[in-house]
Amino acid sequence: MRRSGFELLILLVTATEDTKIHLTYWHRSKSHTALLVELAWRWLKFQPESAMSQWFHQRFGIAGKRSRRIGIIAMARHLAIALWRFVEHREVPVGAILKTVDA
């Protein structure tokens, strides 16, 4: 069965309790890193008012293309930690806007 990218991220983020071990694991796996990077680009697009997006644009917005590609890795790591906190402790990332879904 094929899973969506977000479901895979949630499964992997909740699989470990130690953030340091988890980030090391992400760094070694190319497919997981690619998934996080894609998720980070989507975060920038759909959550432009969040603190993470503002930080990225302040730090890397005026820089060149190469700097932005390097910066998105840092953004992806911050996002992984923020999503882990959301799943485990229900802490919404600062400035993020959540939609309510009517069932």
C-alpha positions in Angstrom: 0.0 0.0 0.0 1.4 3.4 -1.0 1.2 6.2 1.6 1.0 9.9 1.0 4.0 12.0 2.0 2.5 13.6 5.0 1.3 10.2 6.4 4.8 8.8 5.9 6.3 11.8 7.7 3.9 11.4 10.7 4.7 7.7 11.0 8.4 8.4 11.0 8.3 11.4 13.3 6.3 9.5 15.9 8.4 6.3 15.6 11.2 7.8 17.8 11.0 9.7 21.0 14.5 11.2 20.9 14.7 14.1 18.5 18.5 13.8 18.0 18.3 10.2 16.9 15.4 11.1 14.6 17.2 14.0 12.9 20.3 11.9 12.4 18.1 9.3 10.7 16.6 11.9 8.4 20.0 13.2 7.4 21.2 9.7 6.3 18.2 8.8 4.2 18.0 10.6 0.8 14.4 9.8 0.2 13.2 11.0 3.6 15.3 14.2 3.3 13.8 14.8 -0.2 10.3 14.3 1.4 11.0 16.8 4.1 12.5 19.3 1.6 9.4 19.1 -0.6 7.2 19.5 2.5 9.3 22.6 3.5 8.7 24.2 0.1 5.0 23.5 0.4 5.0 25.0 3.9 6.6 28.2 2.5 3.9 28.4 -0.2 0.8 27.6 2.0 1.9 29.1 5.4 3.6 32.4 4.4 2.6 34.1 7.7 4.2 31.5 10.0 7.3 32.3 12.0 9.3 29.7 10.1 8.4 31.1 6.7 9.2 34.6 7.9 12.6 33.4 9.2 13.4 31.7 5.9 12.5 34.8 3.9 14.5 37.1 6.2 17.5 34.9 6.2 17.5 33.5 2.6 15.0 35.7 0.7 17.6 38.1 -0.8 20.3 35.5 -1.2 21.0 33.6 -4.4 19.4 30.4 -5.6 22.2 28.2 -4.1 21.8 29.8 -0.6 18.0 29.2 -0.7 18.6 25.5 -1.6 20.9 25.2 1.4 18.5 27.1 3.6 15.6 24.9 2.8 17.4 22.0 4.5 17.5 24.0 7.7 13.9 24.9 7.2 13.0 21.2 6.7 14.7 20.2 9.9 12.9 23.0 11.9 9.6 21.8 10.3 10.2 18.2 11.2 10.7 19.2 14.9 7.6 21.5 14.7 5.5 18.7 13.3 6.8 16.3 15.9 5.8 18.8 18.6 2.3 19.1 17.0 1.8 15.4 16.9 3.1 14.6 20.3 2.0 17.7 22.3 -0.5 19.5 20.1 1.7 22.6 19.9 0.8 24.5 16.7 3.8 26.2 15.0 3.9 29.9 15.7 1.8 31.8 13.1 0.5 28.6 11.4 -3.1 28.7 10.3 -5.1 25.5 10.7 -8.2 24.6 8.8 -11.1 22.9 10.4 -12.6 20.1 8.4 -16.3 19.4 8.7 -16.9 15.6 8.7 
